[in-house]
Amino acid sequence: MKKKTIAFTLAAMMAAVSLTAGCGQTTAQQTEARQTEAQQTATQAAAENETAQSYTIGISQFAEHGSLDNCREGFLEGLKEAGIEEGVNLTVLYDNAQADTATAGLISDSYVSEGVDMICAIATPAAMSAYNSCMDTEIPVIYTAVSDPVGAGLAAADGTPEGNITGTADTLPVEAQLKMIREVLPDAKRIGILYTTSEANSLSTIETYKELADSYGFEIVEKGINTLADVDMAAADLVSEVDCISNLTDNTVVQGLQTVLAKANGAKIPVFGSEVEQVKNGCLAAEGIDYVELGRQTGAMAAKVLKGEAEASGMPFEVCEGANLYINTQAAAELGIAFPEHYEKDALEVFDEIAAE
């Protein structure tokens, strides 16, 4: 860590004060004056010493979309709440890989070359790249928005880190999502899922969908893509085979969400999101986590590492618990769908317009 410390002793300060004390003061007055000035100097020096402990963090974000932006915002808030604030005692280097894995690797390599105190990696591909870049260094990695740290090779089955790396998982509440879809679409049978074949988080989440789908009377139909350019054709194929689509937090697919929605809306196929930003931008509804809160939780973990209170290698990853219901009444009206009566009351947020990105 890059820290500057200011050393001082109370005895030295009191000696300095004694040389300048007024000659007309009594011994008691001189003693009281020395003690007061010493205390003031000590308080000021302690404050200066705290501020002098400065840190540099590289934030590598895999793609540019709402949930990951919210994670970054929450991460900085969590650090600030722990006394580490950008522009005060924190320098932040920020780069976005634009959903390109090779670029994510270059970003984390550059942070290592610059000797940052920590890398914060947002999303699974960024976390895996940072893990590889920092493997032979002492730079800790804190990740967030990683759906399956174990499947990504970042943690062991018991949650303990596979190196000097830890963070938070945005494991989707799949069962709550399936229950919600069944309530909204009582006659639906086939749920479509579009995913990127190279994203480990998407593969593990689809397996969870498959394990639970039968309990709610659903069949899962999946379509894999390789790049953002594949979204248009894959979405067109998918809407012809399913009754609805359940979108994941797949980074590439989320970048192409408006393409998915355009194809689905044209076929009157509802699209369910996985977090608040997707619902705000046109998905029908979602049972999702709060990504600002997830980021804040990650920032609190990072602060402990920076301050030397814990080692990343000794901190099991954490999960953001619970699910929140989000609904979009305009999207429902355009599809001719009526939500169950209690949904508007139960939802954490209700959107009555579509704010497309």
Secondary structure by P-SEA (a helix, b strand, c coil): cbbbbbbbbaaaaaaaaaaaccccccaaaaaaaaaaaaaaaaaaaaaaaaaaccbbbbbbbcccccaaaaaaaaaaaaaaaacccccccbbbbbbbccccaaaaaaaaaaaaaacccbbbbccaaaaaaaaaaaccccbbbbbcccccccccccccccccccccbbbbbcccaaaaaaaaaaaacccccbbbbbbbcccaaaaaaaaaaaacccccbbbbbbbbbccccaaaaaaaaaaacccbbbbcccaaaaaaaaaaaaaaaaacbbbbbccaaaaaacccccccccaaaaaaaaaaaaaaaaaccccccccccccccbbbbbbbaaaaaaacccccccccccccccccccccc
